[in-house]
Amino acid sequence: MASGFFAILDDIAALMDDVAVTSKIATQKTAGILGDDLAVNAEKATGFLSSREIPVLMKIMKGSFVNKLIIVPFVFLLEWLYSPAIKIILIIGGFYLAYEGVEKIVEFLFHREKKGHEVIEESDDVVEDGEAAEKAKVKSAVTTDFILSLEIVIIALAAAKDGYDALKSQFNPLLVEIVTVSIVSIIATVGVYGIVALIVRMDDAGFKLIKKSNDKGLIGKLGHLLVKALPFVIKALGIIGTIALILVAGGIFDHNIDYLHHALPTWHDTIKQVVFGIVGGLIAFFLISGGKKIYSLVSKK
């Protein structure tokens, strides 16, 4: 009986060794998308009152975990039933990401500056609209996370398959793939949102350093640097997040649409993906904007 117990432990250890190898490969291959995920989610998690930043971030992280709980079994089931459908879903998600990125660019380029009386009128509704705005932003962040998580899971699954083939493991490939993708999903969620939490609380850390050092010496200067740097970091993350949305979308189009993958062979991959992302975003933007206008006209009648 004892020998059977130790045999089970030995099998578990061997399985975890195989999973460690496949997880390392999957993490390396998803590193780029994780960087984009970090930039996008950091930008999404900012713009709230200081007291609401961490609670909002926790809501988004909870939504991200729920997303992955849905996506992981869904992707495995879909791959078993009809694997080409994964590409179709990815491309649709790519259009959504591209739309979000282009919408931010359009808003920046054509946003009309508000006049004084408009700002005053809007300020009266800040308290009433604050909760609704927070819910809307959390919903938007979780939706964007769903598309990014979908790509992370699919890339991790493909990497797990490659790693399994190289290992020639004794275990069922499905078991290794499920454990690998689950581990990568957990690491992606905790890692990304942990770093985002550190970024959005930079100013609090700065104030604590200033207080601890009595605003003297190197620690005090470091505290002031963290406080002053936060607004610039937030603005930079907004720009990086927008670029990341377009790049991720362009990458989805490039890797999953055969015609686009072989188009513009002399262009650098990054430039191609930016172009594909912007064009895809413009198409989605005009379709969605046109659809909204048609709906508003119909609803008024």
Secondary structure, DSSP 4 states (H G I P E B T S, - for coil): -HHHHHHHHHHHHHHHHHHHHHHHHHHHHHHHHHHHHHHHHHHHT-SS-HHHHHHHHHHHHHHHHHHHHHHHHHHHHHHHHHTHHHHHHHHHHHHHHHHHHHHHHHHHHHPPPPPHHHHHHHHTTHHHHHHHHHHHHHHHHHHHHHHHHHHHHHHHHHHHHHHHHHHT-SS-HHHHHHHHHHHHHHHHHHHHHHHHHHHHTHHHHHHHHHHHTTT-HHHHHHHHHHHHHHHHHHHHHHHHHHHHHHHHHHHHHHHH-HHHHHSSTTS-HHHHHHHHHHHHHHHHHHHHHHHHHHHHHHHH-
